[in-house]
């Protein structure tokens, strides 16, 4: 079983793959256009970002949000040599695939920690072993990621129901359009907010304890003073995309973004 440490990005052990493999489109999140396979102009010879501490003020907010779930350092470890010493095409193609598989491993590992999921522990462990095995496939481009996601998603849905219990209809907000909504002090404890659009919503001091936030879009969501204790399937990437402050209560596995 993978540890959460192995599923966290370790840029110091990576060949800067996300700075090369991914496509950047000039926007509010990226100050430049950059095609896939071309090194970002800010990447130095040691595979470090020259403007790491100034990414947001210099227009690279998207870089501060991205999380590879440890895929970058794992691909670098397997390759042994950097894309400067050999063709990087295989590494670049593998990165987004392994990232998705590692994300599934993160969710499955988390699901096993919840009280109430005991009835599906065997299924969760089977799925975890399966995805871990698939993640070690030599040619990751042959992996059907959507099929793997479909199986895991069913288990994560069961996990959510077991942990949150039966909730009133008002708290079933899966995929809801809540863009820019004023939800200050809202009671969203144990709510289903899977895939909800919370872009720029005001959740100041909201109670989100135990809410399912898998896939929720938290870009510029105001989480100042909000209670995110024990939220289900919240990721560091989602937090990094949001706004918050020192009073925001976070799950133990996540860290407070530096821009808060």
C-alpha positions as CSV (number, residue, x, y, z in Angstrom):
1,X,0.0,0.0,0.0
2,X,1.5,3.4,-0.9
3,X,2.0,6.0,1.8
4,X,0.7,9.5,1.5
5,X,4.3,10.7,1.5
6,X,4.9,8.8,-1.8
7,X,1.9,10.5,-3.2
8,X,3.1,14.0,-2.4
9,X,5.0,16.0,-4.9
10,X,8.8,16.1,-4.2
11,X,10.1,18.6,-6.8
12,X,13.7,18.2,-5.5
13,X,13.6,14.6,-6.8
14,X,12.1,15.4,-10.2
15,X,13.5,16.5,-13.5
16,X,11.1,19.4,-13.7
17,X,8.7,17.3,-15.8
18,X,5.6,19.4,-15.2
19,X,7.6,22.4,-16.4
20,X,8.3,20.7,-19.7
21,X,5.6,18.1,-20.4
22,X,2.5,20.2,-20.0
23,X,1.0,22.8,-22.2
24,X,0.5,26.4,-20.9
25,X,-2.0,28.7,-22.6
26,X,-1.6,32.4,-21.9
27,X,-4.4,33.3,-19.5
28,X,-5.1,34.6,-16.0
29,X,-3.3,31.5,-14.7
30,X,-0.2,31.5,-17.0
31,X,1.7,34.6,-18.3
32,X,2.9,32.8,-21.4
33,X,2.0,30.3,-24.1
34,X,4.2,27.1,-23.9
35,X,3.7,24.0,-26.0
36,X,4.0,20.5,-24.5
37,X,7.5,19.3,-24.6
38,X,9.1,22.7,-24.5
39,X,10.8,23.7,-21.2
40,X,9.3,26.7,-19.5
41,X,11.6,29.7,-19.8
42,X,11.7,29.9,-15.9
43,X,13.2,26.4,-15.5
44,X,16.9,26.5,-14.7
45,X,19.7,24.0,-15.4
46,X,19.1,22.2,-12.0
47,X,15.4,21.6,-12.9
48,X,14.3,24.3,-10.4
49,X,12.0,27.3,-11.0
50,X,13.8,30.6,-11.1
51,X,10.8,32.5,-9.9
52,X,9.3,29.9,-7.5
53,X,8.7,32.4,-4.7
54,X,7.2,35.0,-7.1
55,X,5.0,32.8,-9.3
56,X,1.7,34.5,-8.4
57,X,2.8,38.1,-8.8
58,X,4.5,37.2,-12.1
59,X,1.3,35.7,-13.5
60,X,2.0,32.0,-13.0
61,X,-0.8,31.2,-10.5
62,X,-1.6,28.0,-12.3
63,X,1.9,26.6,-11.4
64,X,1.1,27.1,-7.7
65,X,-2.1,25.1,-8.0
66,X,-0.8,22.1,-9.9
67,X,-0.1,18.9,-7.9
68,X,1.4,15.8,-9.6
69,X,0.6,13.5,-6.6
70,X,4.2,12.3,-6.7
71,X,4.1,11.2,-10.3
72,X,6.9,13.5,-11.3
73,X,9.5,12.1,-9.0
74,X,8.4,8.5,-9.6
75,X,8.8,8.9,-13.4
76,X,12.1,10.6,-12.9
77,X,13.3,7.7,-10.6
78,X,12.2,5.1,-13.2
79,X,13.9,6.9,-16.1
80,X,17.2,7.4,-14.2
81,X,18.4,10.0,-16.7
82,X,16.8,13.4,-17.4
83,X,15.2,14.5,-20.6
84,X,18.3,16.5,-21.2
85,X,20.4,13.3,-21.4
86,X,17.9,11.2,-23.4
87,X,14.6,11.6,-25.2
88,X,12.0,12.8,-22.8
89,X,9.0,11.8,-25.0
90,X,8.2,8.7,-22.9
91,X,8.5,10.6,-19.6
92,X,6.3,13.4,-20.9
93,X,3.6,11.1,-22.1
94,X,3.6,9.1,-18.9
95,X,3.3,12.1,-16.5
96,X,-0.5,12.9,-16.9
97,X,-1.4,9.3,-16.8
98,X,0.6,8.4,-13.7
99,X,-0.7,11.6,-12.1
100,X,-4.3,10.4,-12.5
101,X,-3.4,6.9,-11.1
102,X,-1.7,8.4,-8.1
103,X,-4.7,10.6,-7.5
104,X,-6.9,7.5,-7.4
105,X,-4.4,5.9,-5.0
106,X,-4.7,9.0,-2.8
107,X,-8.5,8.8,-2.6
108,X,-8.5,5.0,-2.0
109,X,-5.9,5.3,0.8
110,X,-8.0,8.1,2.3
111,X,-11.2,6.1,2.1
112,X,-9.6,3.3,4.2
113,X,-9.0,5.7,7.0
114,X,-12.7,6.6,7.5
115,X,-14.8,5.2,10.3
116,X,-17.8,3.6,8.7
117,X,-16.2,2.2,5.6
118,X,-15.4,-1.2,7.2
119,X,-18.1,-2.9,5.1
120,X,-16.2,-2.1,1.9
121,X,-12.6,-2.4,3.2
122,X,-12.0,-5.5,1.2
123,X,-13.2,-3.9,-2.1
124,X,-11.2,-0.7,-1.3
125,X,-8.0,-2.8,-0.7
126,X,-8.6,-4.8,-3.9
127,X,-9.0,-1.6,-5.9
128,X,-5.9,-0.1,-4.3
129,X,-3.8,-3.1,-5.2
130,X,-5.2,-3.1,-8.7
131,X,-4.4,0.6,-9.3
132,X,-1.0,0.3,-7.7
133,X,-0.2,-2.6,-10.0
134,X,-1.4,-0.7,-13.1
135,X,0.6,2.3,-12.1
136,X,3.7,0.1,-12.5
137,X,2.9,-0.7,-16.1
138,X,6.1,-0.2,-18.2
139,X,4.3,1.7,-21.0
140,X,1.7,3.8,-19.2
141,X,0.3,5.1,-22.5
142,X,-1.4,1.6,-22.8
143,X,-3.4,2.2,-19.6
144,X,-7.2,2.8,-19.8
145,X,-7.3,5.5,-17.1
146,X,-11.1,6.1,-17.6
147,X,-11.8,2.4,-16.9
148,X,-9.7,2.5,-13.8
149,X,-11.5,5.7,-12.7
150,X,-14.9,4.2,-13.2
151,X,-14.3,1.3,-10.9
152,X,-12.7,3.5,-8.2
153,X,-15.5,6.1,-8.5
154,X,-18.2,3.6,-7.5
155,X,-16.2,2.8,-4.4
156,X,-15.7,6.5,-3.5
157,X,-19.4,7.1,-3.9
158,X,-20.1,4.2,-1.5
159,X,-17.5,5.7,0.9
160,X,-19.2,9.1,0.8
161,X,-22.6,7.6,1.6
162,X,-21.3,5.5,4.4
163,X,-19.3,8.3,6.0
164,X,-21.8,11.2,5.6
165,X,-25.0,9.2,6.3
166,X,-28.4,10.2,5.0
167,X,-28.7,14.0,4.4
168,X,-31.6,16.3,3.6
169,X,-32.1,17.2,0.0
170,X,-30.7,20.7,0.6
171,X,-27.3,19.2,1.3
172,X,-27.3,17.1,-1.9
173,X,-25.5,19.6,-4.2
174,X,-23.5,17.4,-6.5
175,X,-22.4,19.3,-9.5
176,X,-24.3,22.4,-8.4
177,X,-23.6,25.8,-10.0
178,X,-22.6,27.9,-7.0
179,X,-20.3,30.2,-8.8
180,X,-20.0,33.5,-6.9
181,X,-22.7,32.5,-4.4
182,X,-22.8,34.2,-1.0
183,X,-22.6,31.3,1.4
184,X,-21.2,33.0,4.5
185,X,-21.8,31.0,7.7
186,X,-23.6,28.3,5.6
187,X,-24.2,24.9,7.3
188,X,-22.8,22.5,4.8
189,X,-21.7,19.8,7.2
190,X,-21.7,16.4,5.5
191,X,-23.0,18.0,2.3
192,X,-22.5,16.3,-1.1
193,X,-20.5,18.9,-3.1
194,X,-18.9,16.5,-5.5
195,X,-18.0,18.3,-8.7
196,X,-19.8,21.5,-7.5
197,X,-18.8,24.8,-9.1
198,X,-17.8,27.0,-6.2
199,X,-15.6,29.4,-8.2
200,X,-15.3,32.8,-6.4
201,X,-18.1,31.7,-4.0
202,X,-18.0,33.3,-0.5
203,X,-17.8,30.5,2.1
204,X,-16.5,32.7,4.9
205,X,-17.0,30.9,8.2
206,X,-19.0,28.1,6.5
207,X,-19.2,24.7,8.2
208,X,-17.9,22.2,5.7
209,X,-17.0,19.5,8.2
210,X,-17.4,16.0,6.6
211,X,-18.5,17.5,3.3
212,X,-17.6,15.5,0.1
213,X,-15.5,17.9,-2.0
214,X,-14.1,15.5,-4.6
215,X,-13.8,17.3,-7.9
216,X,-15.3,20.6,-6.6
217,X,-13.9,23.7,-8.4
218,X,-12.6,25.9,-5.6
219,X,-10.8,28.5,-7.8
220,X,-10.8,31.8,-5.8
221,X,-13.4,30.4,-3.4
222,X,-13.2,32.4,-0.1
223,X,-12.6,29.9,2.7
224,X,-11.6,32.4,5.3
225,X,-12.6,31.0,8.7
226,X,-14.3,28.0,7.1
227,X,-14.2,24.7,8.9
228,X,-12.8,22.0,6.5
229,X,-12.1,19.5,9.2
230,X,-12.7,15.9,8.1
231,X,-13.8,16.9,4.6
232,X,-13.8,14.0,2.2
233,X,-11.4,13.8,-0.8
234,X,-10.2,17.4,-0.6
235,X,-6.8,17.8,-2.3
236,X,-3.9,20.2,-1.8
237,X,-4.5,21.4,-5.4
238,X,-8.0,22.4,-4.6
239,X,-6.8,24.3,-1.5
240,X,-4.1,26.0,-3.4
241,X,-6.6,27.3,-5.9
242,X,-8.8,28.8,-3.2
243,X,-8.4,31.8,-0.8
244,X,-8.3,31.4,3.0
245,X,-6.6,32.7,6.1
246,X,-5.1,31.6,9.4
247,X,-8.5,30.8,10.8
248,X,-9.4,28.3,8.1
249,X,-9.5,24.8,9.7
250,X,-7.9,22.2,7.5
251,X,-7.8,18.4,7.3
252,X,-4.7,17.0,9.0
253,X,-3.2,15.6,5.8
254,X,-3.2,19.0,4.0
255,X,-1.1,22.2,4.5
256,X,-2.0,25.8,4.5
257,X,-1.2,27.4,1.2
258,X,1.6,30.0,1.4
259,X,-0.5,32.7,-0.3
260,X,-3.1,32.6,2.5
